[in-house]
Amino acid sequence: MGWIIYVAEFAIMLYLFFKVRKLEEMMEKQEVERNEMKVSLDRLHEKMDHASHREDR
């Protein structure tokens, strides 16, 4: 009967290990996407700044 508990514990630990790993991958992907969005926004702001400086001339 005790071996069932050990098997269940092992299965739960294995499940949690893969779940945490998947969450880490998702967080890394979100960070990459956030950084890409930030770069895009920075470029857009630069273009807007250049356009407004041209109008000032």
C-alpha positions in Angstrom: 0.0 0.0 0.0 2.9 2.4 0.8 4.3 2.1 -2.7 1.1 3.6 -4.2 1.9 6.8 -2.2 5.4 6.9 -3.5 4.3 6.4 -7.1 1.7 9.1 -6.7 4.2 11.5 -5.2 6.6 10.8 -8.0 3.9 11.4 -10.6 2.9 14.7 -8.9 6.5 15.9 -8.8 7.1 15.0 -12.4 3.9 16.9 -13.4 4.9 20.0 -11.4 8.4 19.9 -12.9 7.0 20.0 -16.4 4.4 22.6 -15.5 7.0 24.9 -14.0 9.2 24.5 -17.0 6.3 25.3 -19.4 5.5 28.4 -17.3 9.2 29.6 -17.5 9.1 29.2 -21.3 5.9 31.2 -21.5 7.4 34.0 -19.3 10.5 34.1 -21.5 8.3 34.3 -24.6 6.3 37.2 -23.1 9.5 39.0 -22.2 10.8 38.7 -25.8 7.4 40.0 -27.1 7.5 42.9 -24.6 11.0 43.8 -25.6 10.0 43.7 -29.3 7.0 45.9 -28.6 9.2 48.4 -26.7 11.6 48.6 -29.6 8.7 49.2 -32.0 7.3 52.0 -29.8 10.8 53.6 -29.5 11.2 53.5 -33.3 7.7 55.0 -33.7 8.5 57.8 -31.3 11.7 58.5 -33.2 9.8 58.8 -36.5 7.3 61.1 -34.9 10.0 63.3 -33.4 11.8 63.5 -36.8 8.5 64.4 -38.5 7.7 67.1 -35.9 11.2 68.6 -36.3 10.7 68.8 -40.1 7.4 70.6 -39.6 9.1 73.1 -37.3 11.6 74.2 -40.1 
